[in-house]
Amino acid sequence: MSRGRLTARTSAAGVENVLALTYGCARAGTILQMLPSLPFGMEVSPRPCLYLVLWLLAAANAAVVLMVAVLRRRGLSPAGVVMDAALCTVFLVLGTLVVPVQDRVGSWVGWAPGYSVAVVVGMAGLRIATWCAMVTVVTAAYIFFTAEATDFASHSTITGNILTLLVLGCIARIIVRYISRVAADADAARAQVAELARDEEKRRAELTMHDSIAIMHLLTDPTLPAATRAQLCEQAAAEIRRMRAYLRDGPDAPYRSCAGKPGANGDVALLDVLNEGMSGFADLGLEPALDLADGVTVDPATAEAVRGAMAGVLHNVRRHARATMVIVHADAERDRARWIVTIRDNGIGFDTATTTLGTGLGRQVLAELERHALTASIASGPGLGTRITIEGKLRP
């Protein structure tokens, strides 16, 4: 997700976070709309003290909804939503005692109808049966509140307001349910991708073992020509590096979260991010040169994107490049307020003009970096290896 309070581990949690914050802000906005009419409302109310008490209760309830959204990053529980609707019903019923009849329609002196709209919208996440019951209760209370105002407002106005309450409630429910379903599908897709990645790692590990055994078997052949034996020894050295990496980290070892050495505002050291991204790829002959970027920090979302890009690039090198060495260089250009990471291999390379980037580099690396406002580029040529450059802005 995005940053700060809106950061979430899953899409579903992120949607809940954003919706809760939206509900809280909408409720706070309703209170601000009610505020200018408070002095006049107390002046014209037949029971000004009760009017003030109900107004303060509504303001306190709105503050609770907003605080829950900000601090817990989610909306009220279903029981809390039901209590919220019940309190709104109380405001509408008791409002008949404190709001003059002529001010119950089209006036913020009679604030309960406007408040009820925000409450009904906030019910969108309830189960259908509970939602129908609560909408019915609030609507009935709304009708009770405005029943005596027919002498001061037309029947069509009152009916239109009631329909507005119902329509907005239905629209909010449809939107919330749809977005939540999309978020759940996104989380399921991410889980499936992770599972496919684990399967691919397992398959690659099996192929590595098979290749290693084949090389060792050939080396035991006493009739093997010297030139062929030299080539096999070179391949065997590469297989030894690969197997050492597997013995240390394991083929399915998960990457660590980019949470090491947090700095101000939760920032993460870029060097830690790059080291985590290189974890598990010692078989590629990594040559890191990161000292020039010492002190550079990035926010957690950018850190995760760079870590994922590093891992994605190294996976691609392992599968396609046939490289024996990968140089990872990081630098910070203070005068241009940017940091640069370069990943270069000595593999077979490819023609960037005629080769279409696959899912790994195209979607998982470049597209993800661009989504986080990072600049990425690829330079390669047949027999010249490949260089991938990632650039980002220095944190102030």
C-alpha positions in Angstrom: 0.0 0.0 0.0 1.0 3.6 0.4 2.9 5.1 3.2 2.5 6.1 6.8 -0.9 5.3 8.4 -2.1 3.7 5.1 0.7 1.1 5.1 -0.7 -2.5 5.3 0.7 -6.0 4.8 -2.2 -7.1 2.6 -4.5 -5.5 0.1 -7.6 -6.4 2.2 -6.1 -4.7 5.3 -5.1 -1.7 3.2 -8.7 -1.3 1.9 -10.1 -1.6 5.4 -7.6 1.0 6.5 -8.5 3.5 3.8 -12.3 3.0 4.2 -12.1 3.4 8.0 -10.2 6.6 7.6 -12.7 7.8 5.0 -15.6 7.1 7.4 -13.9 8.8 10.2 -13.1 11.9 8.2 -16.7 12.0 6.8 -18.0 11.9 10.4 -15.7 14.6 11.5 -16.8 16.7 8.5 -20.4 16.3 9.5 -19.6 17.7 13.0 -17.9 20.7 11.3 -21.1 21.3 9.3 -23.1 21.1 12.5 -20.8 23.5 14.4 -21.9 26.9 13.0 -25.6 26.3 13.8 -24.9 25.2 17.4 -25.4 28.7 19.1 -28.6 29.4 17.1 -29.9 25.9 17.8 -29.5 26.3 21.5 -31.2 29.7 21.3 -34.3 28.4 19.5 -34.5 24.9 21.2 -37.2 24.4 23.8 -34.7 22.4 25.8 -31.2 24.0 25.1 -29.3 21.9 27.7 -30.6 18.6 26.2 -29.8 20.0 22.8 -26.2 20.7 23.8 -25.9 17.2 25.5 -27.0 15.5 22.3 -24.7 17.6 20.2 -21.7 16.8 22.4 -22.5 13.1 22.3 -22.6 13.2 18.5 -19.3 15.0 18.4 -17.7 12.6 20.9 -19.0 9.6 18.9 -17.5 11.0 15.7 -14.2 11.6 17.5 -14.2 7.9 18.6 -14.8 6.7 15.0 -12.0 8.9 13.7 -9.5 7.8 16.5 -10.3 4.1 15.9 -9.5 4.6 12.2 -6.3 6.5 12.8 -4.9 4.5 15.7 -6.1 1.0 15.0 -6.2 1.5 11.2 -9.6 -0.2 10.8 -13.2 0.7 11.2 -15.5 -0.1 14.1 -16.3 -3.8 14.8 -19.8 -5.0 13.7 -21.0 -4.6 17.3 -19.6 -1.1 17.3 -21.4 -0.2 14.1 -24.6 -1.5 15.6 -24.1 0.7 18.7 -23.3 3.6 16.4 -26.6 3.1 14.6 -28.5 2.8 17.8 -27.0 6.0 19.1 -28.0 7.7 15.8 -31.5 6.4 16.4 -31.5 8.0 19.8 -30.4 11.3 18.4 -33.3 11.2 15.9 -35.9 10.3 18.4 -34.8 12.7 21.1 -34.3 15.3 18.5 -38.0 15.8 18.4 -37.8 17.1 21.9 -35.1 19.7 21.3 -35.4 20.8 17.6 -38.3 23.1 16.6 -40.6 21.5 14.0 -39.8 24.2 11.4 -36.0 23.4 11.7 -36.2 19.7 11.2 -35.9 19.7 7.4 -33.3 21.7 5.4 -31.5 23.1 8.5 -28.4 22.2 10.4 -30.2 23.2 13.6 -31.9 19.9 13.1 -28.6 18.1 12.6 -29.7 14.5 13.2 -30.8 13.8 9.6 -27.4 14.9 8.2 -25.6 12.9 10.9 -27.7 9.8 10.0 -26.5 9.9 6.4 -22.9 9.5 7.6 -23.9 6.7 9.9 -25.8 4.7 7.2 -22.8 5.0 4.9 -20.6 3.6 7.6 -22.8 0.5 7.9 -21.6 -0.8 4.5 -19.5 -3.6 5.9 -22.2 -5.3 7.9 -23.7 -8.7 7.0 -26.7 -8.3 4.8 -29.3 -9.2 7.4 -27.8 -6.9 10.1 -27.4 -4.1 7.5 -31.0 -4.3 6.4 -32.2 -4.2 10.0 -30.0 -1.2 11.0 -30.9 0.8 7.8 -34.6 0.1 8.5 -34.3 1.2 12.2 -32.4 4.5 11.3 -34.8 5.2 8.4 -37.8 4.7 10.7 -36.3 7.1 13.2 -35.7 9.6 10.4 -39.3 9.4 9.4 -40.4 9.9 13.0 -38.1 12.9 13.3 -39.6 14.6 10.2 -43.2 13.4 10.5 -44.4 16.7 12.1 -42.6 18.9 9.6 -45.0 18.4 6.7 -46.5 21.9 7.4 -43.1 23.5 6.8 -41.7 21.3 4.1 -43.4 19.5 1.2 -44.0 15.8 1.2 -41.8 15.4 -1.8 -38.8 17.1 0.0 -39.2 14.8 2.9 -39.6 11.7 0.7 -36.6 12.7 -1.4 -34.5 13.0 1.8 -35.6 9.5 2.9 -34.7 8.1 -0.5 -31.4 9.8 -0.4 -30.6 8.1 2.9 -31.5 4.7 1.4 -29.8 5.2 -1.9 -26.5 6.4 -0.4 -26.5 3.5 2.0 -27.0 1.0 -0.9 -24.4 2.6 -3.1 -21.9 2.6 -0.2 -22.5 -1.1 0.4 -22.1 -2.0 -3.2 -18.8 -0.1 -3.5 -17.4 -1.4 -0.3 -18.2 -5.0 -1.0 -16.8 -4.7 -4.5 -13.5 -3.1 -3.4 -13.1 -5.6 -0.6 -13.6 -8.5 -3.1 -11.0 -7.0 -5.4 -8.6 -6.7 -2.5 -9.2 -10.3 -1.5 -8.6 -11.5 -5.1 -5.4 -9.5 -5.1 -4.1 -11.1 -1.9 -5.1 -14.5 -3.3 -3.1 -13.8 -6.5 -0.1 -12.7 -4.5 -0.2 -15.9 -2.5 -0.5 -17.9 -5.7 2.5 -16.1 -7.2 4.5 -16.8 -4.0 3.6 -20.5 -4.3 4.6 -20.6 -7.9 7.9 -19.0 -7.0 8.5 -21.6 -4.3 7.7 -24.3 -6.9 10.1 -22.8 -9.3 12.9 -22.6 -6.7 12.2 -26.3 -5.8 12.5 -27.2 -9.5 15.6 -25.2 -9.9 17.2 -26.9 -6.9 16.4 -30.3 -8.4 18.0 -29.3 -11.7 21.0 -28.0 -9.8 21.5 -31.3 -8.0 21.0 -33.2 -11.3 23.7 -31.0 -13.1 26.1 -31.4 -10.2 25.8 -35.2 -10.1 26.3 -35.3 -13.9 29.5 -33.2 -13.7 30.9 -35.3 -10.9 30.1 -38.5 -12.8 32.0 -37.2 -15.9 35.0 -36.2 -13.8 35.4 -39.7 -12.5 35.9 -41.0 -16.1 39.6 -41.8 -16.4 39.4 -41.6 -20.3 38.1 -38.0 -20.3 40.2 -35.7 -22.5 42.3 -33.1 -20.7 40.5 -30.1 -22.5 37.1 -31.5 -21.6 38.2 -32.1 -18.0 39.3 -28.4 -17.7 35.9 -27.2 -18.9 34.1 -29.6 -16.5 36.3 -28.3 -13.6 35.2 -24.7 -14.4 31.6 -25.8 -14.4 32.2 -27.8 -11.2 33.5 -24.6 -9.5 30.3 -22.8 -10.4 28.2 -25.7 -9.1 30.2 -25.6 -5.8 29.3 -21.9 -5.3 25.7 -22.7 -6.1 25.5 -25.6 -3.7 27.2 -23.6 -0.9 24.5 -20.9 -1.3 21.8 -23.6 -1.0 23.4 -25.1 2.1 23.6 -21.7 3.8 20.2 -20.3 3.0 18.1 -23.2 1.6 16.3 -23.0 -1.8 13.0 -22.0 -0.1 14.4 -19.6 2.5 12.2 -16.5 2.5 13.7 -13.1 2.2 13.9 -11.0 5.4 11.7 -8.0 5.7 13.4 -4.6 5.1 13.2 -3.6 8.7 16.9 -3.5 9.7 18.3 -0.4 11.3 15.3 1.9 11.0 16.1 5.6 10.9 14.1 8.8 11.3 10.4 8.4 10.4 10.9 4.6 10.0 13.4 5.0 7.1 15.7 2.1 6.2 19.4 2.1 5.3 19.8 1.5 1.5 22.8 -0.7 2.2 20.7 -3.0 4.4 18.1 -3.2 1.7 20.6 -4.2 -1.0 22.3 -6.8 1.3 18.9 -8.4 2.0 18.1 -8.4 -1.8 21.4 -10.2 -2.5 20.8 -12.8 0.2 20.7 -16.3 -1.2 22.6 -15.5 -4.5 26.2 -16.2 -3.5 26.4 -18.8 -6.3 26.3 -15.9 -8.8 29.8 -14.7 -7.8 28.4 -11.4 -6.3 30.9 -8.5 -6.0 29.2 -5.8 -4.0 30.6 -2.2 -3.9 28.2 -0.3 -1.7 30.3 2.0 0.4 29.6 5.2 -1.6 25.9 4.9 -0.6 26.6 4.7 3.1 24.1 6.8 5.0 21.4 6.8 2.3 18.0 5.9 3.7 14.7 5.1 2.0 11.1 4.8 3.2 9.8 1.3 4.0 7.7 1.1 0.8 10.7 2.1 -1.4 12.9 -0.3 0.5 10.6 -3.3 -0.2 10.4 -2.3 -3.9 14.2 -2.1 -4.2 14.7 -5.3 -2.3 12.2 -7.1 -4.6 13.8 -5.6 -7.7 17.3 -6.8 -6.6 16.0 -10.3 -6.0 14.1 -10.3 -9.3 17.1 -9.2 -11.3 19.4 -11.8 -9.6 16.8 -14.5 -10.3 16.8 -13.5 -13.9 20.6 -13.6 -14.1 20.6 -17.0 -12.5 18.1 -18.4 -15.0 19.2 -16.8 -18.3 22.5 -14.9 -18.2 25.0 -17.7 -17.8 27.1 -15.2 -15.8 30.1 -16.0 -13.6 30.2 -12.7 -11.8 27.6 -10.0 -10.9 28.8 -6.5 -9.7 26.4 -4.5 -7.5 27.4 -0.9 -7.2 25.7 1.8 -5.1 26.4 5.5 -5.1 25.0 8.7 -3.8 25.2 11.9 -5.8 24.6 14.6 -3.2 24.9 17.4 -5.7 22.0 15.9 -7.8 20.1 14.7 -4.7 19.8 11.2 -6.0 21.1 7.6 -5.3 22.0 5.1 -8.0 22.2 1.3 -7.8 23.8 -0.6 -10.7 23.6 -4.4 -11.2 25.9 -5.6 -13.9 26.6 -9.2 -15.0 29.2 -10.7 -17.4 26.6 -13.0 -19.0 25.5 -13.6 -22.6 23.4 -10.4 -22.7 20.6 -9.8 -25.3 19.6 -7.3 -27.9 17.3 -4.8 -26.2 16.0 -3.6 -29.6 14.6 -7.0 -30.6 14.0 -8.8 -27.3 10.7 -8.4 -25.5 11.1 -8.3 -21.7 9.5 -11.1 -19.9 7.4 -11.1 -16.8 10.4 -11.1 -14.5 12.2 -7.9 -15.7 9.3 -6.2 -17.4 6.5 -6.6 -14.8 8.0 -7.6 -11.5 11.1 -5.3 -11.7 10.6 -2.3 -14.0 6.9 -1.8 -13.5 7.1 -2.2 -9.7 10.0 0.3 -9.5 8.1 2.9 -11.6 5.0 2.4 -9.4 7.2 3.7 -6.5 8.5 6.7 -8.5 11.9 5.1 -9.0 13.7 5.3 -12.4 15.0 2.0 -13.9 16.8 1.3 -17.1 18.3 -1.7 -18.9 21.4 -1.8 -21.1 22.6 -5.0 -22.8 24.0 -6.5 -25.9 24.8 -10.0 -27.2 27.9 -11.2 -25.5 28.3 -7.9 -23.5 26.4 -8.8 -20.4 23.5 -6.8 -18.9 23.4 -3.6 -16.8 20.4 -2.5 -14.8 20.3 0.9 -13.2 17.9 2.0 -10.5 17.7 5.6 -9.4 15.9 7.3 -6.6 15.8 10.7 -4.8 17.8 11.2 -1.6 15.7 11.7 1.5 16.0 15.3 2.9 
